[in-house]
Amino acid sequence: MSFAEAELDAGRPLSPAVVAAFRRGADDRYSGLGELAGRMTEPVLDVGEQWAETAMADVLPLRPAWRDLLSHAATARTAKPTATWKRKGGALLDDIGPEAFRTRALPWLALAGRPRTLTLRQDHREAPVNELFDPFNANALRGLAWLLARTEPCEETATALGALVDTALRVVPGHGPCNPKVANGAVYALARLTGPDAREELLRLAERTAYKSTLRQIEAALARTASQPQ
């Protein structure tokens, strides 16, 4: 850790793979790495997952607001977005354009859950890390889902969010559902999209979802959408 601190103090960036390792370690609140990992602002997402690497490559030639949007998405660490989070996200969406964001974000979501581009060493005593979402990137996936809730509803968005729920709830042997937090974030977004496409996707999810916590959220979302215009 002292080496990493010295490099950062000298203004020298750490390699992307090293940054990702520190961020994964900081996901354990007892690791003591949170403050140090918080200083690592580049790359904006962790390498090692196809969706994240594609997103970063996509936004690299674009205006800085796109990089800021990915950075903001990665701060989605709560069960639901706070008012402050929504205000900042809304301002970024207004800057880059909700439709432009939706067009780029949906293909990113479709890549979630693909095999890792960088395989991690697996300790048999630990969780099957190569089968799980990178925890830092998982926050970003949840944030992107929340932001999609602020775009115009359409069939493609509803389908992409439903598929993200399926992927995030995929059962990993020896662990359980891959990442219920991401699944719940996608359900939150579906509940806030109006129209028949989102409700149809929620109905589909209600029939196939076995994970009780997420199922309760789906049922609450269906109750919420029952009074919306179809």
C-alpha positions as CSV (number, residue, x, y, z in Angstrom):
1,M,0.0,0.0,0.0
2,S,2.9,2.4,0.8
3,F,4.2,1.9,-2.8
4,A,0.8,2.9,-4.3
5,E,0.6,5.9,-2.0
6,A,4.0,7.0,-3.0
7,E,3.2,6.7,-6.7
8,L,0.0,8.7,-6.3
9,D,1.8,11.3,-4.2
10,A,4.3,11.7,-7.0
11,G,1.5,12.2,-9.6
12,R,2.3,9.0,-11.4
13,P,-0.8,6.9,-12.3
14,L,-1.0,3.2,-11.4
15,S,-1.6,0.6,-14.0
16,P,-5.4,0.0,-14.7
17,A,-5.1,-3.6,-13.4
18,V,-3.6,-2.5,-10.2
19,V,-6.3,0.2,-9.7
20,A,-8.9,-2.5,-10.3
21,A,-7.3,-4.7,-7.6
22,F,-7.3,-1.9,-5.0
23,R,-10.9,-1.0,-5.8
24,R,-12.0,-4.7,-5.4
25,G,-10.2,-4.8,-2.1
26,A,-11.8,-1.6,-1.0
27,D,-15.2,-3.3,-1.4
28,D,-14.5,-5.0,1.9
29,R,-15.2,-2.2,4.4
30,Y,-12.8,-3.8,6.9
31,S,-9.8,-3.7,4.4
32,G,-8.8,-0.2,5.2
33,L,-8.3,0.5,1.5
34,G,-11.3,2.8,0.9
35,E,-9.5,6.1,1.3
36,L,-6.6,5.0,-0.9
37,A,-8.8,3.6,-3.6
38,G,-10.8,6.8,-3.6
39,R,-7.7,8.6,-4.8
40,M,-7.6,6.4,-7.9
41,T,-9.8,8.3,-10.4
42,E,-8.4,6.7,-13.6
43,P,-9.5,4.7,-15.3
44,V,-13.1,5.7,-14.7
45,L,-14.2,2.0,-14.6
46,D,-12.3,-1.1,-13.8
47,V,-10.6,-3.1,-16.6
48,G,-11.3,-6.8,-16.8
49,E,-14.9,-6.7,-17.9
50,Q,-15.9,-6.4,-21.5
51,W,-18.8,-4.0,-21.0
52,A,-16.7,-1.6,-19.0
53,E,-13.8,-1.6,-21.4
54,T,-16.2,-1.1,-24.3
55,A,-17.8,1.8,-22.5
56,M,-14.5,3.5,-21.8
57,A,-13.3,3.0,-25.4
58,D,-16.6,4.5,-26.6
59,V,-16.5,7.6,-24.5
60,L,-12.7,8.3,-24.9
61,P,-13.1,10.4,-28.1
62,L,-16.3,12.1,-26.9
63,R,-16.8,15.3,-24.8
64,P,-15.6,15.1,-21.1
65,A,-19.3,15.1,-20.0
66,W,-19.4,11.4,-21.1
67,R,-16.5,10.5,-18.9
68,D,-18.2,12.4,-16.1
69,L,-21.4,10.5,-16.6
70,L,-19.6,7.1,-16.2
71,S,-17.8,8.4,-13.1
72,H,-21.1,9.5,-11.7
73,A,-22.7,6.1,-12.5
74,A,-20.0,4.4,-10.5
75,T,-21.1,6.3,-7.4
76,A,-24.4,4.5,-7.3
77,R,-23.7,2.8,-3.9
78,T,-27.1,3.0,-2.3
79,A,-30.2,1.0,-2.8
80,K,-32.0,3.9,-4.5
81,P,-30.6,7.2,-5.9
82,T,-30.6,10.1,-3.6
83,A,-32.0,13.5,-4.6
84,T,-28.5,14.8,-5.0
85,W,-27.5,11.9,-7.1
86,K,-30.5,12.3,-9.4
87,R,-29.9,16.1,-9.8
88,K,-26.3,15.6,-10.9
89,G,-27.3,12.7,-13.2
90,G,-30.1,14.7,-14.7
91,A,-27.7,17.6,-15.4
92,L,-25.3,15.2,-17.1
93,L,-28.1,13.7,-19.2
94,D,-29.3,17.1,-20.3
95,D,-25.8,18.0,-21.3
96,I,-25.1,14.9,-23.5
97,G,-28.7,14.2,-24.5
98,P,-30.9,11.4,-23.1
99,E,-31.3,9.7,-26.5
100,A,-27.6,9.8,-27.2
101,F,-27.0,8.2,-23.8
102,R,-29.6,5.5,-24.4
103,T,-28.2,4.6,-27.8
104,R,-24.7,4.1,-26.3
105,A,-25.7,2.6,-22.9
106,L,-27.9,-0.3,-24.1
107,P,-25.1,-2.1,-25.9
108,W,-22.9,-1.8,-22.8
109,L,-25.6,-3.4,-20.7
110,A,-25.9,-6.2,-23.2
111,L,-22.2,-7.1,-22.6
112,A,-22.6,-7.4,-18.8
113,G,-21.9,-10.8,-17.5
114,R,-19.6,-11.8,-20.4
115,P,-16.5,-13.8,-19.5
116,R,-13.8,-11.6,-17.9
117,T,-11.1,-10.2,-20.2
118,L,-8.6,-10.5,-17.4
119,T,-8.8,-13.7,-15.3
120,L,-8.2,-13.3,-11.6
121,R,-6.4,-15.8,-9.4
122,Q,-9.0,-17.9,-7.6
123,D,-8.5,-18.9,-4.0
124,H,-10.7,-21.9,-3.2
125,R,-11.6,-20.3,0.2
126,E,-13.0,-17.1,-1.4
127,A,-16.0,-16.3,-3.6
128,P,-15.7,-17.4,-7.3
129,V,-14.5,-13.9,-8.4
130,N,-14.3,-14.7,-12.1
131,E,-18.0,-15.6,-12.2
132,L,-19.1,-12.4,-10.3
133,F,-19.4,-8.8,-11.3
134,D,-16.5,-6.5,-10.5
135,P,-17.9,-4.7,-7.4
136,F,-16.8,-1.2,-8.6
137,N,-18.3,-1.8,-12.0
138,A,-21.4,-3.2,-10.5
139,N,-22.1,0.2,-9.0
140,A,-21.7,1.7,-12.4
141,L,-24.2,-0.8,-13.9
142,R,-26.7,0.1,-11.3
143,G,-26.1,3.8,-12.0
144,L,-26.6,3.4,-15.7
145,A,-29.9,1.6,-15.1
146,W,-31.0,4.5,-12.9
147,L,-30.1,7.0,-15.6
148,L,-32.0,5.0,-18.2
149,A,-35.1,5.5,-16.1
150,R,-34.9,9.2,-17.0
151,T,-34.9,8.5,-20.8
152,E,-38.0,8.2,-23.0
153,P,-39.5,4.7,-22.5
154,C,-39.2,2.3,-25.4
155,E,-39.2,-1.5,-26.0
156,E,-35.5,-1.7,-26.4
157,T,-34.8,0.0,-23.1
158,A,-37.3,-2.2,-21.2
159,T,-35.8,-5.4,-22.8
160,A,-32.3,-4.4,-22.0
161,L,-33.1,-3.7,-18.3
162,G,-35.0,-7.0,-18.1
163,A,-32.1,-8.8,-19.5
164,L,-29.8,-7.1,-17.0
165,V,-32.0,-8.5,-14.2
166,D,-31.7,-12.0,-15.6
167,T,-27.9,-11.7,-15.9
168,A,-27.5,-10.2,-12.4
169,L,-29.6,-13.0,-10.9
170,R,-27.8,-15.8,-12.7
171,V,-26.9,-18.4,-10.0
172,V,-23.2,-18.8,-9.4
173,P,-22.4,-22.2,-7.9
174,G,-21.0,-21.9,-4.4
175,H,-22.2,-18.3,-4.1
176,G,-25.8,-17.7,-5.2
177,P,-27.2,-14.9,-7.4
178,C,-24.5,-13.1,-9.2
179,N,-25.4,-9.5,-8.1
180,P,-28.8,-8.8,-6.7
181,K,-28.0,-5.1,-6.2
182,V,-27.6,-4.7,-10.0
183,A,-30.8,-6.6,-10.6
184,N,-32.7,-4.4,-8.1
185,G,-31.3,-1.3,-9.8
186,A,-32.7,-2.5,-13.1
187,V,-36.1,-3.2,-11.5
188,Y,-36.1,0.3,-10.0
189,A,-35.6,1.7,-13.5
190,L,-38.3,-0.5,-15.1
191,A,-40.7,0.7,-12.4
192,R,-40.2,4.3,-13.4
193,L,-40.5,3.8,-17.2
194,T,-44.1,4.4,-18.3
195,G,-45.9,2.4,-21.0
196,P,-46.7,-1.2,-21.7
197,D,-43.2,-2.4,-22.6
198,A,-41.8,-1.9,-19.1
199,R,-44.8,-3.5,-17.5
200,E,-44.7,-6.5,-19.8
201,E,-41.0,-6.9,-18.9
202,L,-41.9,-6.8,-15.2
203,L,-44.6,-9.4,-15.7
204,R,-42.1,-11.6,-17.4
205,L,-39.6,-11.2,-14.6
206,A,-42.3,-11.9,-12.0
207,E,-42.9,-15.3,-13.5
208,R,-39.3,-16.4,-13.6
209,T,-37.5,-14.7,-10.7
210,A,-36.9,-16.9,-7.7
211,Y,-34.7,-14.6,-5.6
212,K,-37.2,-13.4,-3.0
213,S,-35.7,-9.9,-2.4
214,T,-35.8,-9.0,-6.0
215,L,-39.2,-10.6,-6.6
216,R,-40.6,-8.4,-3.8
217,Q,-39.3,-5.4,-5.7
218,I,-40.8,-6.6,-9.0
219,E,-44.2,-7.1,-7.3
220,A,-44.0,-3.6,-5.8
221,A,-43.0,-2.2,-9.2
222,L,-46.0,-3.9,-10.8
223,A,-48.2,-2.3,-8.3
224,R,-46.6,1.0,-9.0
225,T,-47.1,0.7,-12.8
226,A,-50.7,-0.6,-12.5
227,S,-52.0,3.0,-12.4
228,Q,-49.8,4.2,-15.2
229,P,-51.2,4.8,-18.7
230,Q,-50.6,1.7,-20.9
